[in-house]
């Protein structure tokens, strides 16, 4: 009995020491990356291993970096929104409201300039649509809120008059903010509900994501101040009619609930989004919204990042082994080191 107790104690102490060492390693990694960004920059990170979630928060003040409990703090997640838009599509496919093969034209009362686009192709970036509509001139827009004045009338004009596809012969991958924005409009038209209401009804409320929304006013008390590429305060982007491309605000605590929903081995909207729909090349496939890579052990790795004028985000999920990493920050997508946020996420994923 004593030998068993001593053996168990030694094992527990060893595991505790390992966990402490890993915790320190992760904190030091975050600190090393955070030094590259302006004062007031925050990192909010979640590491998920099966049912366990570990939160790490840090903030930089001048040359000092401090720990911070910011798992409930809210950041704009930019293009990670596209995964939510595709999850809504998958939900409506599962309940047989929509089919992935449905034509875009079915959901608009006005005639489109091209009728060959399906809902699946909007979701997996093979529609041939450009990154942005030709009648959205970012050079003339307010750089602090470039989508604000792009209206439903502007989108209708584009769809009826200016829409030209860039893959007229066969599907090819071309990342499109426009396609995801149009998809959200399709979902609204198909259900007679707003995109915001659909997100709340089908994702946020069922998962208990209390700090997730399209409306920054609803989370003002928890909202982290965005920083532009020079480290100056900058507002949340109002994505308006293209909200499906990048309008969601959320926290690491909320996103942890979202990624864990992908761990369930059931025929749900979440699992449908992870099924490959298009082969881009030998190293990349596309599901619905998700980009599908492989980790070092050959597991399918689902990834999406996002960035706006004052925020960046990167989310990694490996359902097969129930691991995930979430990185949220108020680093501008236009900061010269913004790509380091994705690099940080990949490094953390291989660390535990």
N, C-alpha and C positions, 0 to 999 in steps of 0.2 A: 504493500500500500504506500509506504514512504517513497519507494523507488518510483512508483507510478506518479506520485504527487510531484516529486522532484523533476522527473522527466517532463511532465506537463508544464511545470513552472518555468523550466528552462526554455521550452518551446514558446510559451507565452511571452517571455521576456525577449526572446529573439524576434518574434513577430512585431512586438511593440517597438523594438529598436529599429527594425526595418521600416515600419510605418513612419516613425519619427524621422528617419533619414530621408525617406521619399518625400515627406512633407517639406522638409527643409530644402531639398533639391528643387522641388517645384517652386517654392517661394523665391529661391535664388534665381531660378530661370526667369520668372516674371520680372523680378527686379532688374535683371540684366537687359531685358527688352525694354522695360519702361524708361530706362535712362535715355533712350533715343528719342523720346517724345517731349512735347512742351510741358511746362508747369501746368498743373490742374488736370493732367491726363489721368484717367482711371482705367484699370483693368478689372473686369468682373468675369471670373472664370468658374466653370463647373466641370468637374471630372466625375463621370458616372460609371460605376462598376456594378452591374446587376441592379439590386435595389438600393445600393449605397450611393449617395451623392456627396461630394466634397467640394465646398465652395472656397474660393480664394479671391480676395479683393485687395487691391493696392492702389494708392494714389500718390502722385508726385507733386510736391510743393517745392518750387525752386530746385535745389539739388538734393532734397530729402525725399525719401520714399517711405511711406507708412502703410501699415496694414489697415484694411477698411472692410467693414461688414456691408457689402453692397449687393448681396444676392437678390434683394428686392428692388434695387435701383433700376430705373427704366432708361433704355437706350433705343434709338431707332436702329432697326436691324437691316434696313435697305433691302437688297435683293434676296435675302433669306425669306422675305415675304413670298417669293415665287413658290416656295415649297408649300406654304399655307394655301396659296391660290390653287395649286395643283391638288392639294389634299381635299379642298372643297369640291373640285371637279370629281375626284375619285369617290367622294362620299355620295355625290349625286349619281354617279355611275353604279355604285353598289346598290343604291335604293331604286335603280332603274328609271330615274328621272331623265338621265342623259345617257348617250353612248359615246365612246371615244371616237367613233367614226362619224358622228354627226357633223354636218357641214356648218360652217360659220354663218352662211346666209340664212339658215333657219331661224336665227335669233335676232335678226334685224329687219325692220319693216321697210327699209330703203334698199335699193339694189346696190350690191357691192361691185367694185371694179374688178374683183376676182372672186370666183366662187369655189375654188378648189381646196381651200384650207379646211382641215378638220380640227376638232378640239384637241385631239392628241398632238397634232403638229404645233398647235399653240403652246402646249405644255412642255414639249420636249425640244423646242427651238429648231424644228425642221420645217416651219411654215414658209420660209423664204422671205419673211418680213425683215426689214432692216432693224437695226438696234433701236432707232427712234423714228417717229413719223417725219416725213419731209417738211411738213408745215410747222414743226416745232424747232425754231431757230434758237439754240442755246446761246449763241453769240449775242443775241439781242435780249435774252431773258435776264432776270435778276439772278446773279450768280449765287445769292444767298437763299433763293427759293425758286429754282428755274422752271418747275412744273406748275407753279401756282396758277398761272393765267391760261393754261391749256384747257379748253373747255370741251363739253360734249359736242357742241357745234363744230369745233375744230376737228375732233375725231371723226365725226360724220362726214365732213368735207374730205378728209383724207381717205376714208374708206370708200367713198363713192367716186372720187375724182383722181386722187393721186396714188392710190395703192398700186405698187408694182412689186412683184415677187422676184427674188434674186436667185431662185433655183427652179426654173421653169420646166426642166426636163425630169429630174428625179429629186427626192428629198436629200437634203444635206444639212449638216448642223451649222446654224448661224445664230448666235446668242441674240435674243431680242427682248428688250424691255417692253417694246410696243406690243409684242405678242402676248406677254403676261398681262399687260394692262387691258388688252382687248378681251382676254379670257375672263377676267373679273367682270367685265361688262356683260359678257355672254351669260355668266352665272346669275347676274342680277336679272337679266331679261327672261331667263328660263324659269325663275322662281318668283318673280315680282317682289324680291326682297333686296335690300341694299347689301353691298359687299360687307360692310361693317356688321350688319345684322347676321349675315350668314356665318361670318367668322365667330361671332359670339355664340350663336345657336349650335353650331356643329363642332366647334373646336374649343374655344375659350371656356365656355361654361361647363361642358362635360368634363374637361380636364382640370377645372379649378384654376385657370390661368387668370387671376384677378387683376394683374397689372399689365395686361396685354390689350391693345386697342389701336385704332387708327387715329384717334383724337387725343392729341397731346394735352389738351385742357383737362382731360379726365384723370391724368396721371401727373399733373403738374408738381405735386408735392414730392414725388419720387423721381422726377425726371432729372437726369444728369445733364448739366450744361454741355452742349456740343461745342467743339473747338474747330476752327478752320485750319487750313494748312500752315498758317503762321502762329497758331496757338491762341487766336482771339475768339471770343464768344461768337457763336453763329446759331441761327435758329434751326429747329426741326424743319425738314422739307415737307411741304404740303403737296402730296402727289396727285390729289384731285382725281380726275377721270382715269388716270393711269396708276391708281393706288395699288392695284394687283401686282405691280412690278416692284414696289419698294416702300409701301406706306406703313407697315406694322411697327409698333413700338412694343418692347417686351423686356423681360428681365431674365437673368440666368435661372432663377428659381422657377419661373414659368416655363421657360424653354426646356428645362430638365423634365418637366412633366410631359411636354410634347414629344421629346425624343424617346422617352421610356415607353410611350404608346407604340413605338415601332418595334419594341422587343417582343410583343405578343405575337405568337405564331398562329394567327387566325386570319380569316379572310375578311379583313377590314379595309377601310379607305387607306389606312396607314400602310398596310402591306401591299396594296395595289400600287401605291406610288413608288415602291421599291423594285417593281418588276421592270427589267430592261425593255425599252421600246425602240432603241436605235443604237447602232454601233458606230461610234465616231471614229475610233481607231483602235489599235491593239491594246491601248492602255485606258481607254475611256468609253463608257457607255452612258446612256441617258435613260432614266426612268421617267416618272412624271414629276417634273421639278428637280429631282435629285440628279447630281452628277455621280456616277458610280465608278470608283477606282478600286484598287485592291491594296490591302495592307501588306506588311512584310511576310505575313504567314499565309497569304492568299485568300483572306476573308474579304468579302465585298464590303467596301467602305463607301458610305453615302455622305456626300459633302456639298455644302453650298456656302458661299460667302456673300457679303453685302457691304455697301458703303454709300454714304450720302455726304453732304458738305461738312457735317460735324460728327459723324459716327462711322464705325466699322464693326463688322461682325463676321464670325466664322464658326460653322457648326459641322461636326463630324459624328457619324453614327455607324457602329458596326453591330447590327442586330444579332448576328450569328453568335457572338460572344458577349453580347449585352454590355458593350462599352460605348461611351460617347464623351466628347469634349465640346464645350461651348466657350467661346471667347467673345465678350462684348467690350467695347471701348468707345470713348468719345474722341478718338483719333479720326481726323478727316480722311475720306477716301482719296483726297488730293495731296495729302502729306507725302513728301518724297520717300518716307519709309513705311508707307501704308501696307505694302506687300508683306512686311514682316509680321503682320497680325496672322495671316495664314500660316506662315512659317512657324510661328509660335504654337499654333494649334496642332500642327503635325508633330512638332517636337514633344508637346505634352502627351499626345496620343501614344507615342512610343515609349513614354517614361513610366507608365504604370500598367 
